[in-house]
């Protein structure tokens, strides 16, 4: 596929991009996975990328559940 980024995900809230990027690096660090400094993840394994994405999804679902329950504390 080459080194070009062809991300087809469209953010509903464009301002959330920075927070999602930060979350990606935080989750990777928690899992002991190093994301290359240039941001290119093409040389990472599917398992590594899937683990990061899975944990991000789990964390976002938790945040949404807390918000829906009126318990969101803004973390």
Backbone as CSV, one residue per row, in Angstrom:
resi,resn,N_x,N_y,N_z,CA_x,CA_y,CA_z,C_x,C_y,C_z
1,UNK,0.802,-1.204,0.000,0.000,0.000,0.000,0.840,1.261,0.000
2,UNK,2.104,1.155,0.286,2.941,2.342,0.319,2.897,3.008,1.679
3,UNK,3.610,4.105,1.787,3.713,4.764,3.072,2.694,5.877,3.245
4,UNK,1.874,6.149,2.262,0.867,7.193,2.383,-0.251,6.772,3.313
5,UNK,-0.754,7.710,4.077,-1.840,7.408,5.003,-3.163,7.512,4.259
6,UNK,-3.921,6.435,4.251,-5.214,6.438,3.578,-6.301,6.130,4.582
7,UNK,-6.383,6.923,5.624,-7.360,6.718,6.679,-8.725,7.186,6.190
8,UNK,-9.683,6.292,6.168,-11.015,6.645,5.693,-11.963,6.980,6.837
9,UNK,-11.447,7.013,8.071,-12.291,7.359,9.208,-12.544,8.859,9.226
10,UNK,-13.792,9.225,9.373,-14.151,10.632,9.467,-14.609,10.912,10.888
11,UNK,-13.975,11.897,11.526,-14.345,12.251,12.883,-15.629,13.065,12.871
12,UNK,-16.534,12.740,13.774,-17.764,13.511,13.917,-17.433,14.866,14.528
13,UNK,-16.519,14.866,15.483,-16.060,16.094,16.126,-14.593,16.270,15.752
14,UNK,-14.320,17.126,14.779,-12.966,17.289,14.251,-11.973,17.711,15.329
15,UNK,-12.410,18.467,16.318,-11.516,18.924,17.387,-11.039,17.775,18.259
16,UNK,-11.657,16.616,18.150,-11.281,15.459,18.965,-10.013,14.788,18.456
17,UNK,-9.525,15.163,17.298,-8.369,14.498,16.698,-7.153,14.503,17.617
18,UNK,-6.840,15.629,18.212,-5.682,15.712,19.109,-5.815,14.797,20.310
19,UNK,-7.009,14.776,20.900,-7.246,13.930,22.067,-7.145,12.455,21.695
20,UNK,-7.634,12.090,20.524,-7.555,10.693,20.086,-6.111,10.286,19.799
21,UNK,-5.334,11.183,19.210,-3.919,10.902,18.974,-3.190,10.707,20.297
22,UNK,-3.467,11.570,21.258,-2.840,11.462,22.575,-3.225,10.141,23.232
23,UNK,-4.496,9.763,23.112,-4.968,8.510,23.692,-4.255,7.323,23.047
24,UNK,-4.025,7.403,21.745,-3.336,6.321,21.041,-1.943,6.102,21.628
25,UNK,-1.211,7.183,21.850,0.136,7.058,22.401,0.109,6.601,23.855
26,UNK,-0.868,7.064,24.630,-1.001,6.636,26.025,-1.287,5.142,26.114
27,UNK,-2.227,4.680,25.300,-2.597,3.261,25.306,-1.406,2.415,24.862
28,UNK,-0.719,2.845,23.811,0.448,2.095,23.337,1.493,1.985,24.435
29,UNK,1.727,3.074,25.153,2.705,3.056,26.241,2.268,2.099,27.343
30,UNK,0.974,2.123,27.692,0.460,1.215,28.717,0.631,-0.239,28.318
31,UNK,0.519,-0.520,27.023,0.648,-1.884,26.530,2.093,-2.267,26.237
32,UNK,3.019,-1.309,26.377,4.420,-1.589,26.108,4.743,-1.667,24.629
33,UNK,3.965,-0.960,23.814,4.158,-0.958,22.367,4.731,0.398,21.965
34,UNK,5.774,0.379,21.162,6.399,1.621,20.700,5.853,1.992,19.330
35,UNK,5.308,3.201,19.232,4.877,3.727,17.939,6.046,4.541,17.393
36,UNK,6.464,4.289,16.152,7.607,5.010,15.587,7.417,6.530,15.654
37,UNK,8.523,7.250,15.821,8.488,8.708,15.941,7.864,9.367,14.720
38,UNK,8.047,8.779,13.539,7.492,9.392,12.332,5.991,9.132,12.183
39,UNK,5.418,8.338,13.090,3.982,8.079,13.061,3.557,6.983,12.107
40,UNK,4.472,6.488,11.288,4.136,5.438,10.333,4.024,4.108,11.056
41,UNK,2.840,3.514,11.033,2.591,2.276,11.757,2.579,1.059,10.844
42,UNK,2.981,1.227,9.597,2.941,0.131,8.632,3.858,-1.025,8.951
43,UNK,4.890,-0.773,9.751,5.821,-1.844,10.111,5.450,-2.521,11.425
44,UNK,4.361,-2.072,12.038,3.901,-2.700,13.278,3.041,-3.911,12.923
45,UNK,2.947,-4.847,13.848,2.153,-6.049,13.570,0.662,-5.736,13.678
46,UNK,-0.136,-6.575,13.061,-1.584,-6.443,13.155,-2.037,-6.584,14.604
47,UNK,-1.371,-7.448,15.334,-1.703,-7.658,16.742,-1.484,-6.372,17.537
48,UNK,-0.351,-5.709,17.301,-0.054,-4.467,18.020,-1.081,-3.386,17.692
49,UNK,-1.323,-3.177,16.405,-2.293,-2.158,16.006,-3.694,-2.497,16.500
50,UNK,-4.058,-3.762,16.433,-5.374,-4.190,16.902,-5.535,-4.016,18.398
51,UNK,-4.470,-4.292,19.136,-4.506,-4.123,20.593,-4.717,-2.661,20.956
52,UNK,-3.993,-1.780,20.291,-4.134,-0.352,20.555,-5.556,0.095,20.230
53,UNK,-6.044,-0.264,19.059,-7.399,0.118,18.657,-8.465,-0.452,19.573
54,UNK,-8.274,-1.687,20.000,-9.243,-2.317,20.894,-9.332,-1.628,22.237
55,UNK,-8.169,-1.284,22.793,-8.166,-0.601,24.088,-8.712,0.814,23.981
56,UNK,-8.447,1.493,22.861,-9.019,2.826,22.658,-10.536,2.721,22.616
57,UNK,-11.049,1.748,21.879,-12.498,1.562,21.783,-13.097,1.269,23.150
58,UNK,-12.448,0.400,23.908,-12.925,0.056,25.249,-12.980,1.299,26.136
59,UNK,-11.933,2.125,26.066,-11.881,3.343,26.881,-12.953,4.350,26.447
60,UNK,-13.157,4.490,25.130,-14.185,5.423,24.641,-15.587,4.966,25.027
61,UNK,-15.834,3.671,24.994,-17.141,3.148,25.407,-17.363,3.419,26.886
62,UNK,-16.336,3.218,27.695,-16.440,3.488,29.129,-16.763,4.958,29.376
63,UNK,-16.055,5.857,28.677,-16.315,7.296,28.824,-17.748,7.645,28.421
64,UNK,-18.226,7.052,27.338,-19.590,7.321,26.881,-20.617,6.801,27.883
65,UNK,-20.379,5.619,28.434,-21.300,5.069,29.433,-21.360,5.963,30.662
66,UNK,-20.207,6.450,31.105,-20.174,7.346,32.258,-20.914,8.647,31.959
67,UNK,-20.722,9.163,30.759,-21.392,10.403,30.385,-22.905,10.205,30.332
68,UNK,-23.326,9.098,29.762,-24.762,8.813,29.685,-25.368,8.613,31.070
69,UNK,-24.580,8.098,31.981,-25.059,7.869,33.336,-24.959,9.138,34.196
70,UNK,-24.435,10.217,33.606,-24.318,11.459,34.355,-23.150,11.482,35.311
71,UNK,-22.185,10.580,35.099,-21.055,10.481,35.997,-19.764,10.983,35.365
72,UNK,-19.846,11.585,34.204,-18.651,12.016,33.499,-17.979,13.143,34.274
73,UNK,-16.700,12.938,34.573,-15.980,13.921,35.389,-15.015,14.766,34.561
74,UNK,-15.013,14.619,33.241,-14.181,15.428,32.381,-12.738,14.989,32.285
75,UNK,-12.434,13.737,32.601,-11.051,13.236,32.530,-10.669,12.925,31.124
